[in-house]
Amino acid sequence: MFYSIDVQQLILPEGSDTIYAVGLLGSSRFDVYQLDVKSGELLKHNSMFFPAGFSGDLSFVSEGMAMAVDFTETVLVSVLFRDGQISFHKTHVSQLIPGFSGPAVTLPSKIPGTFILKTGSSVHFIKVINEGKLIVVGQVGHTDAVSDALSLPEDQQGFALVQQGDGKIFLTVKLGDDWTTNLIDDTVQMDHQRGLVHKVFLNTYVRTDRSNGFRVLIVMEDHSLLLLQQGEIVWSREDGLASIIDVKASELPVEKDGVSVAKVEHNLFEWLKGHLLKLKGTLMIATPDDVVAIQKIRLQSSEKSKMTRDRNGFRKLLIVLTRSGKVFALHTGDGRIVWSLLLKSLRKSETCENPRGVSLHQWQDPHHHALDENPSVLVVGRCGQGLDSAGVFSIVDTYTGKESYHVGPTHSIAHVIPLPFTDSREQRLHLLLDANRQGHLYPRTAEALGIFQHDLGNVYWYSAETDNGVLRGHGVQKNCVLEVADDYCFGTRDLWSIVFPSESEKIAATATTSSNEVVHTQAKVTADQEVMYKYISKNLLFLATVSPKAVGPIGSVTPDESSLVVYVIDTVTGRILHRMTHHGSQGPVNAVFSENWIVYHYFNLRAHRYEMSVIEIYDQARAENKDVLKLVFGAHNLTSPITAYSRPEVFTKSQSYFFTHSLKTIAVTLTAKGITSKQILLGTIGDQVLALDKRFLDPRRTVNPTQAEKEEGIIPLTDSIPIIPQSYVTHALKVEALRGIVTVPAKLESTTLVFAYGVDLFFTRLAPSRTYDSLTEDFSYALLLLTIVGLIVAIFVTWVWSEKKDLQDKWR
């Protein structure tokens, strides 16, 4: 009805059944919608154009009046909207404020009958009386935020002013009718990494002496919250972590100097004493004092929170980018914030008025230079909502949290392609594509340019135009043709395109394999000793389309009008390797692509249930490599070169199963060598994470598997996937407003690290095939030592007895 309107206020007059939705269409039309509260029916719509245009938001001073600044930012506009009539009245700011030179901006606040106007370094409080007459009732210096009015005893109203400067917050609370008296005038020290004050909320409480005290809640630029009371910060919350955009994992520093046992336990006596206490605890003979001492030793020897790498790869840093443009480093051991950085490049400025973070990418991950170089991440952002907005990016050191390099605003950044090349400093090369389809190479060094030009012909990518229903493949060509020569700018060319018919198909979802996924083996041995070769390619794309009528919510279309079509496409050649249609199905579609298989989730309208389907792709060209003699004498094609331009001989296996839950997101576990069995991580509509064994989604499942198939691990076929309560990774907890799941391989092959984020954060370790390569944390080394000592004593005693018996036998 009015979805394109920027609704700025909803007004419900007291005792009325009509609600007013007031807002702007564009910058020059004022709209008022009257709706019935009970039925939602549109009763009346009024609108009126203001030729000069509005600048900024409206400030509402009463139920029928709003104030705004015109496009020139020098004229105040009073907007009256009563009884279905709209009228505008202009007042030059210079008539109210002598010496005004502009610009003027209204500040958001709700003080009855009053609005706030900011001009230069001053803030003016202007009262509206007698149907539009304006009077300046107060003036203060530079103010960052003003609270809404708070009702106080004796029919008074108070509000809070917050000013900021030199790492301090200056808080003032005034009465609405007394501008000379300050109820509160406090100064509070503040972390400069929180940015500017965005909003302030005032509350009151009764002190023990029956006087009124005030609490002030402040929302900062980084979306953190501060509660101020009696001149101190009572508590603070990093609520910016509730709006995470992207996540990357980083290693911790290497422990350069070895730490001896004596240094950890202070001396050998303490070391022995600690293990004796642990042994007493294991044998349940410890006294209460011993139990306290054991707990203290365990806390002191805990390695979870150390800031160095561990041999199993469990301790890492999670680098997260939030919507406010702040980057955090979270320690996986205890979840603490190691450092945080509010990026200057993602803060509002004259050159970048509407900054927003877009993505994180691994910039440098040193292995050979781990002792000399620190890992770093690339933070990419834009100065607007559109892909053609100016781009900004920064490089942040993941150990220290310092910004080592930043660029912007610069060319637009529509897409970021991490390239599989690194320079001598192990910096990963990135190609940043702008809205004009030109590629910009970073880092801008001669070495990086030489590496990129050497493999120029092997760089491919794809783009999906969802609105137009077009999938395109692209490649790199010669340098850009610009007025000023740029050796690091490259033109692009279209290699192929697939146009989906707009009357029957609309792109719903895409999925590709993870760039850091490791595949242990290409061969899969079946129960009858046959070998199937997985079709492994980093260039494969899974794409799902739905009928245009089925784009809406579930149930908005009949089964006969809806269909879901899935494709597996080679992004180098544009060749469609597999296509399958699910009649009577619709989205939303959630998919994950790993190794040679795809799992996707959708809704079956005919069965009125959700479904999950699996597709496995195998290489038919290598199917003849089953003879051992051929492998011995080299008569095989396993080592023959592979090119995407040769027509692949593939075959697929697929199967569908009913599933109980609706999903928000889907992911798959990753391990260091790819040996461990896979688990599919499902983010359910109930904001929980469910770990589903990949064997439940094996397309080779049959109703009555043979004994050999059972030994292989194939589960008997059922029409639906069972939900095992113990498979919930989050147990009884919920990750409110779950948005994403990230998996990171540990050094220990059996274990993967899982991070789920939404309004809440959740981290855990998973062992899909159990911890077959390590001992558990609660393993009793003391009991093992006692057992070994006991066996040695037993061996010695039996040896003595045996010697005595032999001697007695000889004397007989």
HUJO-V14381 format. One record per run of one state. SS is the DSSP state (H for helix, E for strand, - for the rest). FROM is the first residue (numbers start at 1). LEN is the number of residues. If there is no record, write none. Layout:
# HUJO-V14381
SS_FROM_LEN, SS_FROM_LEN
This chain:
# HUJO-V14381
-_1_5, E_6_7, -_13_5, E_18_8, -_26_3, E_29_8, -_37_5, E_42_8, -_50_4, E_54_9, -_63_2, E_65_6, -_71_4, E_75_8, -_83_2, E_85_8, H_93_4, -_97_7, E_104_8, -_112_2, E_114_6, -_120_2, E_122_8, -_130_3, E_133_8, -_141_4, E_145_2, -_147_3, E_150_3, -_153_3, E_156_10, -_166_2, E_168_8, -_176_2, E_178_12, -_190_2, H_192_3, -_195_2, E_197_10, -_207_5, E_212_9, -_221_4, E_225_5, -_230_2, E_232_6, -_238_1, H_239_5, E_244_8, -_252_1, E_253_1, -_254_7, H_261_5, -_266_2, H_268_15, -_283_5, H_288_14, -_302_6, E_308_1, -_309_7, E_316_7, -_323_3, E_326_6, -_332_5, E_337_6, -_343_1, H_344_3, -_347_9, E_356_9, -_365_11, E_376_7, -_383_7, E_390_8, -_398_5, E_403_10, -_413_2, E_415_8, -_423_4, E_427_7, -_434_4, E_438_5, -_443_3, H_446_9, -_455_1, H_456_3, -_459_1, E_460_6, -_466_4, E_470_10, -_480_9, E_489_11, -_500_6, E_506_6, -_512_11, E_523_3, -_526_5, E_531_4, -_535_5, E_540_7, -_547_1, H_548_4, -_552_7, H_559_3, -_562_1, E_563_8, -_571_5, E_576_8, -_584_1, E_585_10, -_595_2, E_597_8, -_605_4, E_609_11, H_620_3, -_623_5, H_628_5, -_633_17, E_650_10, -_660_3, E_663_6, -_669_10, E_679_6, -_685_4, E_689_5, H_694_4, -_698_9, H_707_6, -_713_7, E_720_1, -_721_4, H_725_3, E_728_1, -_729_11, E_740_6, -_746_6, E_752_6, -_758_3, E_761_6, -_767_14, H_781_31, -_812_1
